[in-house]
Amino acid sequence: MNTKVNLAGVELKNPVMTASGTFGSGEEYSEMIDLNRLGAVVTKGVANVPWPGNPTPRIAETYGGMLNAIGLQNPGMEVFAKRDIPFLKQYDTKIIVNVCGRTTEDYIDVVERLGQEPVDMLEINISCPNVKEGGIAFGQQCQSVEEITREVKKHAKQPIIMKLSPNVTDIGEMARAAEAGGADAISLINTITGMKIDVNRRTFALANKTGGLSGPAIKPIAIRMVYQAAQAVKIPIIGMGGIRNAEDAIEFILAGATAVSVGTVNFWNPYAAEEVVSGIEAYMKKYQVEDIKDLIGAVR
Ligand SMILES: Cc1cc2nc3c(=O)[nH]c(=O)nc-3n(C[C@H](O)[C@H](O)[C@H](O)COP(=O)(O)O)c2cc1C
């Protein structure tokens, strides 16, 4: 049985990775699951300098999911390189670093700095709905998606994954723009902009007013978008949005994803990522699937 997948020249032992921002760099989770079992760990977004994030409250539970407006709080590149990369290097899993920035120069700064580090791929977050500049501002127009992809690609030593926003009208167009700019892969979906009002306090549940919706509630939208992106481009796709178990992951793979990221579920089931790996193996055995590649995009 072969569970290996190839993401732009990087071979993963299986298609299961973690979704940025829901797993730290795996330190806490490593006490509960074996990181060696995962295809890759995707880190929380890192910027060139520390970011404090948004004021609190910045998370709220919703039916079938959660809203967050963390605002990409992170310790900055220097601390990250000293602390998180050596931690992850202890494991036999690929390291994918999620990169955030406010300007094109910010992204380039981080990407160039990461060029000197032993990381396998870079995931460029141009789709965070919770930061005013940068983030989603880059991710909602085709032309800017293509331009930022081209600029980042020029400076990147590792293959780049462009992380797309679902807060757009035509996801196929965005996927094509990333591909035209030279992206090695795309990942989707980031969170969907939402709002919750606290009726007792008669105010917004989040200090930021709006936040990004994630979790099982968004899965059908994510599946539809992965399918549409897979019809639009040839580069590999990493699918995510509401995955809870292996069945959900396989749905993404059948829709066209080469790999999948396990996100919000980590907060209520820290064993989920490893369970998805075992569950995919069990599914392949049950249906006598010799090679996982036979499942990728099998539903057209
Ligand atoms: C608390 C939280 C923090 C997140 N931080 C990041 C981040 O730093 N960079 C990023 O690209 N996506 C970030 N995301 C988005 C997730 O990686 C993922 O795209 C999204 O949550 C959908 O997957 P899920 O429904 O399985 O969580 C974050 C999501 C959550 C819930």
Ligand as a Chemical Component Dictionary entry (heavy atoms), coordinates in Angstrom:
data_LIG
# 
_chem_comp.id                   LIG 
_chem_comp.type                 NON-POLYMER 
_chem_comp.pdbx_formal_charge   0 
_chem_comp.three_letter_code    LIG 
# 
loop_
_chem_comp_atom.comp_id 
_chem_comp_atom.atom_id 
_chem_comp_atom.alt_atom_id 
_chem_comp_atom.type_symbol 
_chem_comp_atom.charge 
_chem_comp_atom.model_Cartn_x 
_chem_comp_atom.model_Cartn_y 
_chem_comp_atom.model_Cartn_z 
_chem_comp_atom.pdbx_ordinal 
LIG C1  C1  C 0 -7.080  29.905 15.691 1  
LIG C2  C2  C 0 -6.723  29.836 14.235 2  
LIG C3  C3  C 0 -5.526  30.415 13.793 3  
LIG C4  C4  C 0 -5.158  30.367 12.444 4  
LIG N1  N1  N 0 -3.974  30.912 12.039 5  
LIG C5  C5  C 0 -3.590  30.831 10.739 6  
LIG C6  C6  C 0 -2.318  31.332 10.316 7  
LIG O1  O1  O 0 -1.500  31.811 11.099 8  
LIG N2  N2  N 0 -2.016  31.246 8.978  9  
LIG C7  C7  C 0 -2.886  30.683 8.067  10 
LIG O2  O2  O 0 -2.559  30.637 6.874  11 
LIG N3  N3  N 0 -4.085  30.174 8.460  12 
LIG C8  C8  C 0 -4.444  30.234 9.758  13 
LIG N4  N4  N 0 -5.661  29.684 10.149 14 
LIG C9  C9  C 0 -6.546  29.027 9.146  15 
LIG C10 C10 C 0 -6.367  27.496 9.150  16 
LIG O3  O3  O 0 -5.049  27.119 8.832  17 
LIG C11 C11 C 0 -7.355  26.829 8.156  18 
LIG O4  O4  O 0 -7.117  27.322 6.857  19 
LIG C12 C12 C 0 -8.825  27.078 8.490  20 
LIG O5  O5  O 0 -9.022  27.116 9.889  21 
LIG C13 C13 C 0 -9.766  26.028 7.872  22 
LIG O6  O6  O 0 -9.490  24.722 8.343  23 
LIG P1  P1  P 0 -10.250 24.050 9.629  24 
LIG O7  O7  O 0 -11.713 24.306 9.434  25 
LIG O8  O8  O 0 -9.885  22.600 9.605  26 
LIG O9  O9  O 0 -9.709  24.751 10.843 27 
LIG C14 C14 C 0 -6.033  29.728 11.505 28 
LIG C15 C15 C 0 -7.225  29.135 11.956 29 
LIG C16 C16 C 0 -7.581  29.168 13.298 30 
LIG C17 C17 C 0 -8.870  28.515 13.740 31 
# 
loop_
_chem_comp_bond.comp_id 
_chem_comp_bond.atom_id_1 
_chem_comp_bond.atom_id_2 
_chem_comp_bond.value_order 
_chem_comp_bond.pdbx_ordinal 
LIG C1  C2  SING 1  
LIG C2  C3  SING 2  
LIG C2  C16 DOUB 3  
LIG C3  C4  DOUB 4  
LIG C4  N1  SING 5  
LIG C4  C14 SING 6  
LIG N1  C5  DOUB 7  
LIG C5  C6  SING 8  
LIG C5  C8  SING 9  
LIG C6  O1  DOUB 10 
LIG C6  N2  SING 11 
LIG N2  C7  SING 12 
LIG C7  O2  DOUB 13 
LIG C7  N3  SING 14 
LIG N3  C8  DOUB 15 
LIG C8  N4  SING 16 
LIG N4  C9  SING 17 
LIG N4  C14 SING 18 
LIG C9  C10 SING 19 
LIG C10 O3  SING 20 
LIG C10 C11 SING 21 
LIG C11 O4  SING 22 
LIG C11 C12 SING 23 
LIG C12 O5  SING 24 
LIG C12 C13 SING 25 
LIG C13 O6  SING 26 
LIG O6  P1  SING 27 
LIG P1  O7  DOUB 28 
LIG P1  O8  SING 29 
LIG P1  O9  SING 30 
LIG C14 C15 DOUB 31 
LIG C15 C16 SING 32 
LIG C16 C17 SING 33 
# 
